[in-house]
Amino acid sequence: MNFVDILHPSSALFLDFDGTLVDLAPQPEAVAVPPDLTRSLAALGEYLGGALAVISGRPIAQIDEFLRPLHLPVAGVHGAERRTASGELALLHTHPLEHVEEVAAELAAQHPRLRIETKRGSVALHYRQAPELEQVCLHAMQAAVQESPGMTLLRGKMVVEAKPGGASKGNAIEAFLQEPPFAGRTPVFVGDDFTDEVGFATVQRLQGLGVKVGEGTSVAWHRLDSPAALREQLHAAAAAKAGKVNA
């Protein structure tokens, strides 16, 4: 597959962040953003008339910090918070997290290599430093979510997360596609994780294209080997489209 051919002035490009645009790191704050990535994203955003958005499990503020000076449309916390192209912030209703937080904190106290990440409306329990605790984390968080109305459990790469039931990357993409400059365009979504599968299914249902980065089964119709391969494709597309007039 070739992004130079895939992306057209009538495309809308949606990109996951961790494991997709950037390589995974031992800790969430340790990811590295190559300087040329922001330049390519800026160029592609201009070519697409602003129809480029990041769809991430991270909060919007973290995406802004990693990609500064860019201020892109972003869906954060799996769509629990979303900033439109016009800068308007849309927030989903959240539910009490106290019980989930207590369960995660108790588990982390027993196993110091676990990492708790609290976001708006969600709690993520990372076990990247303790992969042998996957089932322990999964069972504990499942039980906590079952006792927390309005919450659902999401599994990712070395993480389990309790989030609002209405938040999903698919729903976030559909919301963007109802608004300018995304409305009426052909969506392309690139992701790497189980959390991105609903996004792949959504864009493909809408006659768009899902692109899976890395290994593992997926509903996406296309695949790239790694974040580095995606960045190479984005750089090539940005160079090829530079100076072309938006539709």
C-alpha positions as CSV (number, residue, x, y, z in Angstrom):
1,M,0.0,0.0,0.0
2,N,1.1,3.5,-0.7
3,F,-0.2,6.7,1.1
4,V,0.8,8.8,-1.9
5,D,-1.9,7.0,-3.8
6,I,-4.4,6.5,-1.0
7,L,-4.6,10.1,0.2
8,H,-6.6,12.5,-2.0
9,P,-8.0,16.0,-1.4
10,S,-11.3,14.3,-0.6
11,S,-9.8,12.1,2.1
12,A,-10.1,12.4,5.9
13,L,-7.1,11.0,7.8
14,F,-7.4,9.7,11.4
15,L,-4.3,8.5,13.2
16,D,-3.8,6.7,16.5
17,F,-0.7,7.8,18.5
18,D,1.1,5.2,20.6
19,G,2.3,2.2,18.6
20,T,1.1,3.9,15.4
21,L,2.6,7.4,14.9
22,V,5.3,6.7,17.6
23,D,7.0,3.6,18.9
24,L,5.8,2.2,22.2
25,A,7.9,3.0,25.2
26,P,8.4,1.4,28.6
27,Q,6.4,4.2,30.2
28,P,3.8,6.4,28.5
29,E,5.7,9.6,29.1
30,A,8.9,8.2,27.5
31,V,7.7,8.1,23.9
32,A,9.9,10.0,21.4
33,V,8.4,12.1,18.6
34,P,10.8,12.5,15.6
35,P,11.0,16.3,14.7
36,D,10.1,15.6,11.0
37,L,6.8,13.9,12.0
38,T,5.2,17.1,13.1
39,R,6.3,18.8,9.9
40,S,4.8,15.9,7.8
41,L,1.5,16.0,9.8
42,A,1.3,19.8,9.3
43,A,1.8,19.4,5.5
44,L,-0.7,16.7,5.2
45,G,-3.2,18.6,7.3
46,E,-2.9,21.5,5.0
47,Y,-3.2,19.3,1.9
48,L,-6.4,17.8,3.4
49,G,-7.9,21.1,4.2
50,G,-7.6,20.4,8.0
51,A,-9.2,17.0,7.8
52,L,-6.5,15.2,9.8
53,A,-7.2,14.2,13.4
54,V,-5.5,12.1,16.1
55,I,-7.7,9.4,17.8
56,S,-6.0,8.3,21.0
57,G,-6.4,6.7,24.4
58,R,-4.3,9.6,25.8
59,P,-5.9,12.8,27.0
60,I,-5.9,15.7,24.5
61,A,-3.4,17.7,26.6
62,Q,-0.8,15.0,26.3
63,I,-1.2,14.8,22.5
64,D,-0.8,18.5,22.3
65,E,2.4,18.4,24.4
66,F,3.9,15.7,22.2
67,L,3.0,17.2,18.9
68,R,3.5,20.9,19.7
69,P,3.4,23.4,18.0
70,L,0.6,21.5,16.2
71,H,-2.9,22.0,17.6
72,L,-4.8,19.3,15.7
73,P,-8.4,18.0,16.0
74,V,-8.1,15.3,18.6
75,A,-10.2,12.6,20.2
76,G,-8.7,11.8,23.6
77,V,-9.4,9.0,26.2
78,H,-11.0,6.9,23.4
79,G,-13.4,9.7,22.5
80,A,-14.5,10.7,26.1
81,E,-13.1,14.1,25.2
82,R,-12.9,15.5,21.7
83,R,-11.6,18.8,20.2
84,T,-13.2,19.7,16.9
85,A,-11.4,21.4,14.0
86,S,-12.9,24.7,15.1
87,G,-11.4,24.2,18.6
88,E,-14.7,23.4,20.4
89,L,-14.3,20.8,23.2
90,A,-16.9,18.0,23.4
91,L,-17.0,15.9,26.6
92,L,-18.9,12.7,27.2
93,H,-20.7,12.2,30.4
94,T,-18.5,10.3,32.9
95,H,-19.3,8.0,35.8
96,P,-17.9,7.6,39.3
97,L,-14.5,6.0,39.3
98,E,-13.8,5.6,43.0
99,H,-14.3,1.8,43.1
100,V,-12.1,1.2,40.1
101,E,-9.4,3.5,41.5
102,E,-9.5,1.7,44.8
103,V,-9.1,-1.7,43.2
104,A,-6.3,-0.5,40.9
105,A,-4.5,1.2,43.8
106,E,-4.7,-1.9,46.0
107,L,-3.2,-4.0,43.2
108,A,-0.4,-1.6,42.5
109,A,0.4,-1.4,46.2
110,Q,0.9,-5.2,46.1
111,H,2.9,-5.1,42.8
112,P,5.0,-1.9,42.5
113,R,5.9,-2.5,38.8
114,L,2.2,-1.8,37.9
115,R,1.4,1.7,36.7
116,I,-1.9,3.5,37.2
117,E,-2.9,6.2,34.8
118,T,-6.0,8.3,35.8
119,K,-7.6,10.3,33.0
120,R,-10.9,12.2,32.6
121,G,-13.5,9.5,33.1
122,S,-11.1,6.5,32.9
123,V,-8.5,4.6,34.8
124,A,-5.8,2.6,33.0
125,L,-3.7,-0.1,34.7
126,H,-0.4,-0.7,32.8
127,Y,1.5,-4.0,33.3
128,R,4.2,-3.5,30.7
129,Q,6.8,-3.8,33.4
130,A,5.1,-6.9,34.8
131,P,3.6,-8.9,31.9
132,E,3.2,-12.0,34.1
133,L,0.4,-10.1,35.9
134,E,-1.8,-9.8,32.9
135,Q,-4.5,-12.1,34.1
136,V,-4.4,-10.7,37.7
137,C,-4.9,-7.2,36.3
138,L,-7.6,-8.3,33.9
139,H,-9.6,-10.2,36.5
140,A,-9.4,-7.4,39.1
141,M,-10.4,-4.6,36.7
142,Q,-13.2,-6.7,35.2
143,A,-14.7,-7.3,38.6
144,A,-14.3,-3.5,39.4
145,V,-16.0,-2.5,36.2
146,Q,-18.9,-4.9,36.7
147,E,-19.5,-3.1,40.0
148,S,-19.3,0.4,38.4
149,P,-22.4,1.3,36.5
150,G,-21.8,3.0,33.1
151,M,-18.3,1.8,32.8
152,T,-16.8,-0.8,30.4
153,L,-13.4,-2.5,30.2
154,L,-11.0,-2.0,27.3
155,R,-7.9,-4.1,26.7
156,G,-4.9,-2.7,25.0
157,K,-1.2,-3.6,24.7
158,M,-0.1,-4.3,28.2
159,V,-2.9,-2.3,29.7
160,V,-6.5,-2.7,30.8
161,E,-8.7,0.4,31.1
162,A,-12.0,1.2,32.6
163,K,-13.7,3.9,30.5
164,P,-17.2,5.3,29.9
165,G,-19.4,2.9,28.0
166,G,-20.2,5.4,25.2
167,A,-16.6,6.2,24.5
168,S,-15.0,4.5,21.5
169,K,-12.7,5.4,18.7
170,G,-15.3,4.4,16.2
171,N,-17.9,6.8,17.7
172,A,-15.3,9.6,17.8
173,I,-14.5,9.1,14.1
174,E,-18.2,9.2,13.2
175,A,-18.6,12.4,15.2
176,F,-15.8,14.1,13.3
177,L,-17.3,12.9,10.0
178,Q,-20.5,14.9,10.8
179,E,-18.5,18.1,11.0
180,P,-16.5,20.3,8.7
181,P,-13.9,19.8,7.3
182,F,-14.3,16.0,7.7
183,A,-17.9,15.7,6.5
184,G,-18.4,14.2,3.0
185,R,-14.8,12.8,2.9
186,T,-13.5,9.2,2.6
187,P,-12.1,8.2,6.0
188,V,-8.7,6.5,6.4
189,F,-7.9,5.3,10.0
190,V,-4.5,4.0,11.0
191,G,-4.0,2.2,14.3
192,D,-2.1,-0.7,15.9
193,D,-4.1,-2.0,18.9
194,F,-7.2,-4.0,19.8
195,T,-8.7,-0.6,20.9
196,D,-8.4,0.5,17.2
197,E,-10.5,-2.4,15.8
198,V,-13.8,-0.6,16.2
199,G,-12.2,2.4,14.3
200,F,-11.2,0.1,11.4
201,A,-14.7,-1.4,11.3
202,T,-16.3,2.0,11.3
203,V,-14.3,3.6,8.5
204,Q,-14.6,0.5,6.3
205,R,-18.4,0.4,6.9
206,L,-18.4,4.0,5.6
207,Q,-16.5,2.9,2.4
208,G,-13.2,4.1,3.9
209,L,-10.0,2.3,4.7
210,G,-8.5,0.7,7.9
211,V,-4.7,0.3,8.2
212,K,-3.3,-1.9,10.9
213,V,0.3,-1.2,12.1
214,G,2.2,-4.3,13.3
215,E,1.3,-7.9,13.9
216,G,-1.9,-9.5,15.1
217,T,-5.3,-10.4,13.6
218,S,-7.4,-7.4,12.5
219,V,-10.4,-6.4,10.5
220,A,-8.4,-3.8,8.8
221,W,-8.0,-4.3,5.0
222,H,-4.4,-3.1,4.9
223,R,-1.3,-3.4,7.0
224,L,2.1,-1.7,7.7
225,D,4.9,-3.4,9.5
226,S,5.7,-0.7,12.1
227,P,5.4,2.9,13.2
228,A,8.6,3.6,11.3
229,A,7.0,2.3,8.1
230,L,4.0,4.5,8.7
231,R,6.2,7.6,9.3
232,E,8.0,6.8,6.1
233,Q,4.7,6.7,4.2
234,L,3.5,9.9,5.7
235,H,6.8,11.7,4.9
236,A,6.6,10.5,1.3
237,A,2.9,11.6,1.0
238,A,3.7,15.0,2.5
239,A,6.5,15.5,0.1
240,A,4.4,14.4,-2.9
241,K,1.4,16.5,-2.0
242,A,3.3,19.7,-1.0
243,G,2.0,22.7,-2.8
244,K,-1.0,21.1,-4.2
245,V,-4.3,22.9,-3.9
246,N,-7.0,21.6,-1.6
247,A,-10.2,20.4,-3.1
